[in-house]
Amino acid sequence: SLVDHVPKEREALLEREFQRVTISGEEKCGVPFTDLLNVAKSVVKALFVREKYMGLSLQSFCKTTARYLQELSEKPLET
């Protein structure tokens, strides 16, 4: 909603400030799939820790990320 109030020039600048990361199969990036899984698990664990910290420090946490973490918490991390 904030982006709607930003001039188009500033909006283009904001888009350049973020980096997209794609994790894909071995055939695309040359990294074994098991390594990718380990990295993904570490990222998820870090997000759980971050969510807990944000809650304890009375700060807001991204609702979209919280929703996905809620879904992930209902199943084993190995899946």
Secondary structure by P-SEA (a helix, b strand, c coil): cccccccaaaaaaaaaabbbbbbbccccccccaaaaaaaaaaaaaaaaaaaaaaaaacccccaaaaaaaaaaaaccccc
